[in-house]
């Protein structure tokens, strides 16, 4: 969750034979209806995910070394909810 309490969701998506990963903050509408995906996020080809994860791990290590993050899980790290939607690609 971010500071506003919004959950971060990682979703595996497929459309017309292309598989992508959508990483997006979701929010609770003011009318109390079900949570919805927000505009803040990114969608990348699933094939790029290993390279992105590697780059982010390197960035986290550097941020820890520079004192921007505590070693291990930072107190402000989001809880990520992985999902697969739709199941047919």
Phi and psi in radians as a Rosetta constraint file:
Dihedral C 1 N 2 CA 2 C 2 CIRCULARHARMONIC -1.578 0.35
Dihedral N 2 CA 2 C 2 N 3 CIRCULARHARMONIC -3.016 0.35
Dihedral C 2 N 3 CA 3 C 3 CIRCULARHARMONIC -1.040 0.35
Dihedral N 3 CA 3 C 3 N 4 CIRCULARHARMONIC -0.575 0.35
Dihedral C 3 N 4 CA 4 C 4 CIRCULARHARMONIC -1.408 0.35
Dihedral N 4 CA 4 C 4 N 5 CIRCULARHARMONIC -0.009 0.35
Dihedral C 4 N 5 CA 5 C 5 CIRCULARHARMONIC 1.463 0.35
Dihedral N 5 CA 5 C 5 N 6 CIRCULARHARMONIC 0.251 0.35
Dihedral C 5 N 6 CA 6 C 6 CIRCULARHARMONIC -1.510 0.35
Dihedral N 6 CA 6 C 6 N 7 CIRCULARHARMONIC 2.346 0.35
Dihedral C 6 N 7 CA 7 C 7 CIRCULARHARMONIC -1.359 0.35
Dihedral N 7 CA 7 C 7 N 8 CIRCULARHARMONIC 2.578 0.35
Dihedral C 7 N 8 CA 8 C 8 CIRCULARHARMONIC -1.694 0.35
Dihedral N 8 CA 8 C 8 N 9 CIRCULARHARMONIC 2.257 0.35
Dihedral C 8 N 9 CA 9 C 9 CIRCULARHARMONIC -2.111 0.35
Dihedral N 9 CA 9 C 9 N 10 CIRCULARHARMONIC 2.375 0.35
Dihedral C 9 N 10 CA 10 C 10 CIRCULARHARMONIC -1.884 0.35
Dihedral N 10 CA 10 C 10 N 11 CIRCULARHARMONIC 2.045 0.35
Dihedral C 10 N 11 CA 11 C 11 CIRCULARHARMONIC -2.160 0.35
Dihedral N 11 CA 11 C 11 N 12 CIRCULARHARMONIC 2.289 0.35
Dihedral C 11 N 12 CA 12 C 12 CIRCULARHARMONIC -1.568 0.35
Dihedral N 12 CA 12 C 12 N 13 CIRCULARHARMONIC 2.097 0.35
Dihedral C 12 N 13 CA 13 C 13 CIRCULARHARMONIC -2.090 0.35
Dihedral N 13 CA 13 C 13 N 14 CIRCULARHARMONIC 2.676 0.35
Dihedral C 13 N 14 CA 14 C 14 CIRCULARHARMONIC -2.388 0.35
Dihedral N 14 CA 14 C 14 N 15 CIRCULARHARMONIC 2.384 0.35
Dihedral C 14 N 15 CA 15 C 15 CIRCULARHARMONIC -2.625 0.35
Dihedral N 15 CA 15 C 15 N 16 CIRCULARHARMONIC 2.129 0.35
Dihedral C 15 N 16 CA 16 C 16 CIRCULARHARMONIC 0.917 0.35
Dihedral N 16 CA 16 C 16 N 17 CIRCULARHARMONIC 0.739 0.35
Dihedral C 16 N 17 CA 17 C 17 CIRCULARHARMONIC 1.415 0.35
Dihedral N 17 CA 17 C 17 N 18 CIRCULARHARMONIC -0.005 0.35
Dihedral C 17 N 18 CA 18 C 18 CIRCULARHARMONIC -1.825 0.35
Dihedral N 18 CA 18 C 18 N 19 CIRCULARHARMONIC 2.287 0.35
Dihedral C 18 N 19 CA 19 C 19 CIRCULARHARMONIC -1.845 0.35
Dihedral N 19 CA 19 C 19 N 20 CIRCULARHARMONIC 2.306 0.35
Dihedral C 19 N 20 CA 20 C 20 CIRCULARHARMONIC -2.374 0.35
Dihedral N 20 CA 20 C 20 N 21 CIRCULARHARMONIC 2.866 0.35
Dihedral C 20 N 21 CA 21 C 21 CIRCULARHARMONIC -1.993 0.35
Dihedral N 21 CA 21 C 21 N 22 CIRCULARHARMONIC 2.210 0.35
Dihedral C 21 N 22 CA 22 C 22 CIRCULARHARMONIC -1.936 0.35
Dihedral N 22 CA 22 C 22 N 23 CIRCULARHARMONIC 2.086 0.35
Dihedral C 22 N 23 CA 23 C 23 CIRCULARHARMONIC -1.999 0.35
Dihedral N 23 CA 23 C 23 N 24 CIRCULARHARMONIC 1.954 0.35
Dihedral C 23 N 24 CA 24 C 24 CIRCULARHARMONIC -2.564 0.35
Dihedral N 24 CA 24 C 24 N 25 CIRCULARHARMONIC 2.505 0.35
Dihedral C 24 N 25 CA 25 C 25 CIRCULARHARMONIC -1.375 0.35
Dihedral N 25 CA 25 C 25 N 26 CIRCULARHARMONIC 2.346 0.35
Dihedral C 25 N 26 CA 26 C 26 CIRCULARHARMONIC -1.861 0.35
Dihedral N 26 CA 26 C 26 N 27 CIRCULARHARMONIC 2.758 0.35
Dihedral C 26 N 27 CA 27 C 27 CIRCULARHARMONIC -2.399 0.35
Dihedral N 27 CA 27 C 27 N 28 CIRCULARHARMONIC 2.789 0.35
Dihedral C 27 N 28 CA 28 C 28 CIRCULARHARMONIC -1.682 0.35
Dihedral N 28 CA 28 C 28 N 29 CIRCULARHARMONIC 2.036 0.35
Dihedral C 28 N 29 CA 29 C 29 CIRCULARHARMONIC -1.078 0.35
Dihedral N 29 CA 29 C 29 N 30 CIRCULARHARMONIC 2.646 0.35
Dihedral C 29 N 30 CA 30 C 30 CIRCULARHARMONIC -1.095 0.35
Dihedral N 30 CA 30 C 30 N 31 CIRCULARHARMONIC -0.433 0.35
Dihedral C 30 N 31 CA 31 C 31 CIRCULARHARMONIC -1.384 0.35
Dihedral N 31 CA 31 C 31 N 32 CIRCULARHARMONIC -0.006 0.35
Dihedral C 31 N 32 CA 32 C 32 CIRCULARHARMONIC 1.460 0.35
Dihedral N 32 CA 32 C 32 N 33 CIRCULARHARMONIC 0.071 0.35
Dihedral C 32 N 33 CA 33 C 33 CIRCULARHARMONIC -1.230 0.35
Dihedral N 33 CA 33 C 33 N 34 CIRCULARHARMONIC 3.114 0.35
Dihedral C 33 N 34 CA 34 C 34 CIRCULARHARMONIC -0.997 0.35
Dihedral N 34 CA 34 C 34 N 35 CIRCULARHARMONIC 2.669 0.35
Dihedral C 34 N 35 CA 35 C 35 CIRCULARHARMONIC -1.096 0.35
Dihedral N 35 CA 35 C 35 N 36 CIRCULARHARMONIC 2.647 0.35
Dihedral C 35 N 36 CA 36 C 36 CIRCULARHARMONIC -2.285 0.35
Dihedral N 36 CA 36 C 36 N 37 CIRCULARHARMONIC 2.695 0.35
Dihedral C 36 N 37 CA 37 C 37 CIRCULARHARMONIC -1.218 0.35
Dihedral N 37 CA 37 C 37 N 38 CIRCULARHARMONIC 2.396 0.35
Dihedral C 37 N 38 CA 38 C 38 CIRCULARHARMONIC -1.581 0.35
Dihedral N 38 CA 38 C 38 N 39 CIRCULARHARMONIC -3.134 0.35
Dihedral C 38 N 39 CA 39 C 39 CIRCULARHARMONIC -1.410 0.35
Dihedral N 39 CA 39 C 39 N 40 CIRCULARHARMONIC -0.379 0.35
Dihedral C 39 N 40 CA 40 C 40 CIRCULARHARMONIC -1.383 0.35
Dihedral N 40 CA 40 C 40 N 41 CIRCULARHARMONIC 1.963 0.35
Dihedral C 40 N 41 CA 41 C 41 CIRCULARHARMONIC 2.933 0.35
Dihedral N 41 CA 41 C 41 N 42 CIRCULARHARMONIC -3.037 0.35
Dihedral C 41 N 42 CA 42 C 42 CIRCULARHARMONIC -2.574 0.35
Dihedral N 42 CA 42 C 42 N 43 CIRCULARHARMONIC 2.575 0.35
Dihedral C 42 N 43 CA 43 C 43 CIRCULARHARMONIC -2.172 0.35
Dihedral N 43 CA 43 C 43 N 44 CIRCULARHARMONIC 2.221 0.35
Dihedral C 43 N 44 CA 44 C 44 CIRCULARHARMONIC -2.317 0.35
Dihedral N 44 CA 44 C 44 N 45 CIRCULARHARMONIC 2.710 0.35
Dihedral C 44 N 45 CA 45 C 45 CIRCULARHARMONIC -1.046 0.35
Dihedral N 45 CA 45 C 45 N 46 CIRCULARHARMONIC 2.416 0.35
Dihedral C 45 N 46 CA 46 C 46 CIRCULARHARMONIC -1.025 0.35
Dihedral N 46 CA 46 C 46 N 47 CIRCULARHARMONIC -0.556 0.35
Dihedral C 46 N 47 CA 47 C 47 CIRCULARHARMONIC -1.132 0.35
Dihedral N 47 CA 47 C 47 N 48 CIRCULARHARMONIC -0.384 0.35
Dihedral C 47 N 48 CA 48 C 48 CIRCULARHARMONIC -1.492 0.35
Dihedral N 48 CA 48 C 48 N 49 CIRCULARHARMONIC -0.185 0.35
Dihedral C 48 N 49 CA 49 C 49 CIRCULARHARMONIC -1.017 0.35
Dihedral N 49 CA 49 C 49 N 50 CIRCULARHARMONIC -0.794 0.35
Dihedral C 49 N 50 CA 50 C 50 CIRCULARHARMONIC -1.016 0.35
Dihedral N 50 CA 50 C 50 N 51 CIRCULARHARMONIC -0.715 0.35
Dihedral C 50 N 51 CA 51 C 51 CIRCULARHARMONIC -1.175 0.35
Dihedral N 51 CA 51 C 51 N 52 CIRCULARHARMONIC -0.662 0.35
Dihedral C 51 N 52 CA 52 C 52 CIRCULARHARMONIC -1.157 0.35
Dihedral N 52 CA 52 C 52 N 53 CIRCULARHARMONIC -0.771 0.35
Dihedral C 52 N 53 CA 53 C 53 CIRCULARHARMONIC -1.058 0.35
Dihedral N 53 CA 53 C 53 N 54 CIRCULARHARMONIC -0.770 0.35
Dihedral C 53 N 54 CA 54 C 54 CIRCULARHARMONIC -1.056 0.35
Dihedral N 54 CA 54 C 54 N 55 CIRCULARHARMONIC -0.797 0.35
Dihedral C 54 N 55 CA 55 C 55 CIRCULARHARMONIC -1.106 0.35
Dihedral N 55 CA 55 C 55 N 56 CIRCULARHARMONIC -0.723 0.35
Dihedral C 55 N 56 CA 56 C 56 CIRCULARHARMONIC -1.193 0.35
Dihedral N 56 CA 56 C 56 N 57 CIRCULARHARMONIC -0.638 0.35
Dihedral C 56 N 57 CA 57 C 57 CIRCULARHARMONIC -1.091 0.35
Dihedral N 57 CA 57 C 57 N 58 CIRCULARHARMONIC -0.720 0.35
Dihedral C 57 N 58 CA 58 C 58 CIRCULARHARMONIC -1.110 0.35
Dihedral N 58 CA 58 C 58 N 59 CIRCULARHARMONIC -0.703 0.35
Dihedral C 58 N 59 CA 59 C 59 CIRCULARHARMONIC -1.122 0.35
Dihedral N 59 CA 59 C 59 N 60 CIRCULARHARMONIC -0.738 0.35
Dihedral C 59 N 60 CA 60 C 60 CIRCULARHARMONIC -1.097 0.35
Dihedral N 60 CA 60 C 60 N 61 CIRCULARHARMONIC -0.771 0.35
Dihedral C 60 N 61 CA 61 C 61 CIRCULARHARMONIC -1.036 0.35
Dihedral N 61 CA 61 C 61 N 62 CIRCULARHARMONIC -0.741 0.35
Dihedral C 61 N 62 CA 62 C 62 CIRCULARHARMONIC -1.164 0.35
Dihedral N 62 CA 62 C 62 N 63 CIRCULARHARMONIC -0.714 0.35
Dihedral C 62 N 63 CA 63 C 63 CIRCULARHARMONIC -1.134 0.35
Dihedral N 63 CA 63 C 63 N 64 CIRCULARHARMONIC -0.649 0.35
Dihedral C 63 N 64 CA 64 C 64 CIRCULARHARMONIC -1.131 0.35
Dihedral N 64 CA 64 C 64 N 65 CIRCULARHARMONIC -0.771 0.35
Dihedral C 64 N 65 CA 65 C 65 CIRCULARHARMONIC -1.110 0.35
Dihedral N 65 CA 65 C 65 N 66 CIRCULARHARMONIC -0.599 0.35
Dihedral C 65 N 66 CA 66 C 66 CIRCULARHARMONIC -1.495 0.35
Dihedral N 66 CA 66 C 66 N 67 CIRCULARHARMONIC -0.050 0.35
Dihedral C 66 N 67 CA 67 C 67 CIRCULARHARMONIC 1.509 0.35
Dihedral N 67 CA 67 C 67 N 68 CIRCULARHARMONIC 0.152 0.35
Dihedral C 67 N 68 CA 68 C 68 CIRCULARHARMONIC -1.373 0.35
Dihedral N 68 CA 68 C 68 N 69 CIRCULARHARMONIC -0.416 0.35
Dihedral C 68 N 69 CA 69 C 69 CIRCULARHARMONIC -2.313 0.35
Dihedral N 69 CA 69 C 69 N 70 CIRCULARHARMONIC 2.607 0.35
Dihedral C 69 N 70 CA 70 C 70 CIRCULARHARMONIC -1.304 0.35
Dihedral N 70 CA 70 C 70 N 71 CIRCULARHARMONIC 2.627 0.35
Dihedral C 70 N 71 CA 71 C 71 CIRCULARHARMONIC -1.090 0.35
Dihedral N 71 CA 71 C 71 N 72 CIRCULARHARMONIC 2.498 0.35
Dihedral C 71 N 72 CA 72 C 72 CIRCULARHARMONIC 1.424 0.35
Dihedral N 72 CA 72 C 72 N 73 CIRCULARHARMONIC -2.653 0.35
Dihedral C 72 N 73 CA 73 C 73 CIRCULARHARMONIC -1.325 0.35
Dihedral N 73 CA 73 C 73 N 74 CIRCULARHARMONIC 2.134 0.35
Dihedral C 73 N 74 CA 74 C 74 CIRCULARHARMONIC -1.261 0.35
Dihedral N 74 CA 74 C 74 N 75 CIRCULARHARMONIC 2.583 0.35
Dihedral C 74 N 75 CA 75 C 75 CIRCULARHARMONIC -1.043 0.35
Dihedral N 75 CA 75 C 75 N 76 CIRCULARHARMONIC -0.443 0.35
Dihedral C 75 N 76 CA 76 C 76 CIRCULARHARMONIC -1.753 0.35
Dihedral N 76 CA 76 C 76 N 77 CIRCULARHARMONIC 0.170 0.35
Dihedral C 76 N 77 CA 77 C 77 CIRCULARHARMONIC -1.143 0.35
Dihedral N 77 CA 77 C 77 N 78 CIRCULARHARMONIC 2.397 0.35
Dihedral C 77 N 78 CA 78 C 78 CIRCULARHARMONIC -1.319 0.35
Dihedral N 78 CA 78 C 78 N 79 CIRCULARHARMONIC 2.714 0.35
Dihedral C 78 N 79 CA 79 C 79 CIRCULARHARMONIC -1.539 0.35
Dihedral N 79 CA 79 C 79 N 80 CIRCULARHARMONIC 2.182 0.35
Dihedral C 79 N 80 CA 80 C 80 CIRCULARHARMONIC -1.790 0.35
Dihedral N 80 CA 80 C 80 N 81 CIRCULARHARMONIC 2.323 0.35
Dihedral C 80 N 81 CA 81 C 81 CIRCULARHARMONIC -1.860 0.35
Dihedral N 81 CA 81 C 81 N 82 CIRCULARHARMONIC 1.774 0.35
Dihedral C 81 N 82 CA 82 C 82 CIRCULARHARMONIC -1.317 0.35
Dihedral N 82 CA 82 C 82 N 83 CIRCULARHARMONIC 2.452 0.35
Dihedral C 82 N 83 CA 83 C 83 CIRCULARHARMONIC -2.492 0.35
Dihedral N 83 CA 83 C 83 N 84 CIRCULARHARMONIC 2.749 0.35
Dihedral C 83 N 84 CA 84 C 84 CIRCULARHARMONIC -2.146 0.35
Dihedral N 84 CA 84 C 84 N 85 CIRCULARHARMONIC 2.096 0.35
Dihedral C 84 N 85 CA 85 C 85 CIRCULARHARMONIC -2.658 0.35
Dihedral N 85 CA 85 C 85 N 86 CIRCULARHARMONIC 2.293 0.35
Dihedral C 85 N 86 CA 86 C 86 CIRCULARHARMONIC -1.313 0.35
Dihedral N 86 CA 86 C 86 N 87 CIRCULARHARMONIC 2.967 0.35
Dihedral C 86 N 87 CA 87 C 87 CIRCULARHARMONIC -1.369 0.35
Dihedral N 87 CA 87 C 87 N 88 CIRCULARHARMONIC -0.346 0.35
Dihedral C 87 N 88 CA 88 C 88 CIRCULARHARMONIC -1.706 0.35
Dihedral N 88 CA 88 C 88 N 89 CIRCULARHARMONIC 2.254 0.35
